[in-house]
């Protein structure tokens, strides 16, 4: 399929798909039988990868982490334990962020209290 169809199927813009391709997250292939254009063609695996990328971005993975994630899921070089460790690392990171956000919230609440009590 061409990039326009890929975009429609995944809900990801063509511009973003090209960015992912330049970042090495996905790869299109040229059809050697077609000499009249230089279009890239994409397969069902690319659709799956784009869905994984979209989901990974939604939960806070960086482009670099997503590249590692794709490597882990699509290359059979990562064992089940390595995949779990990769996910556990992100869970730990998220737990720390949640803790930090709660501390920030408490601090802001205290500042608000101080303002309301004319203590600031």
PEMOJO-V957391 format. One record per residue. N is the residue number from 1. PHI is phi as a letter, one per 30 degrees, with the letter a starting at -180 (NA if undefined). Layout:
n={N | N}
phi={PHI | PHI}
//
This chain:
n={1 | 2 | 3 | 4 | 5 | 6 | 7 | 8 | 9 | 10 | 11 | 12 | 13 | 14 | 15 | 16 | 17 | 18 | 19 | 20 | 21 | 22 | 23 | 24 | 25 | 26 | 27 | 28 | 29 | 30 | 31 | 32 | 33 | 34 | 35 | 36 | 37 | 38 | 39 | 40 | 41 | 42 | 43 | 44 | 45 | 46 | 47 | 48 | 49 | 50 | 51 | 52 | 53 | 54 | 55 | 56 | 57 | 58 | 59 | 60 | 61 | 62 | 63 | 64 | 65 | 66 | 67 | 68 | 69 | 70 | 71 | 72 | 73 | 74 | 75 | 76 | 77 | 78 | 79 | 80 | 81 | 82 | 83 | 84 | 85 | 86 | 87 | 88 | 89 | 90 | 91 | 92 | 93 | 94 | 95 | 96 | 97 | 98 | 99 | 100 | 101 | 102 | 103 | 104 | 105 | 106 | 107 | 108 | 109 | 110 | 111 | 112 | 113 | 114 | 115 | 116 | 117 | 118 | 119 | 120}
phi={NA | d | d | d | d | e | d | d | d | c | i | c | d | e | e | d | d | d | d | d | d | d | d | i | d | b | b | c | b | d | d | d | d | c | c | d | b | c | d | d | c | b | c | d | d | d | e | d | d | d | d | d | d | e | d | d | d | d | c | j | d | d | e | d | d | d | e | d | d | d | e | d | d | c | c | h | c | c | d | e | d | d | d | d | d | d | d | d | d | d | e | d | d | d | d | d | d | d | d | d | d | d | d | d | d | d | d | d | d | d | d | d | e | d | d | d | c | h | c | b}
//
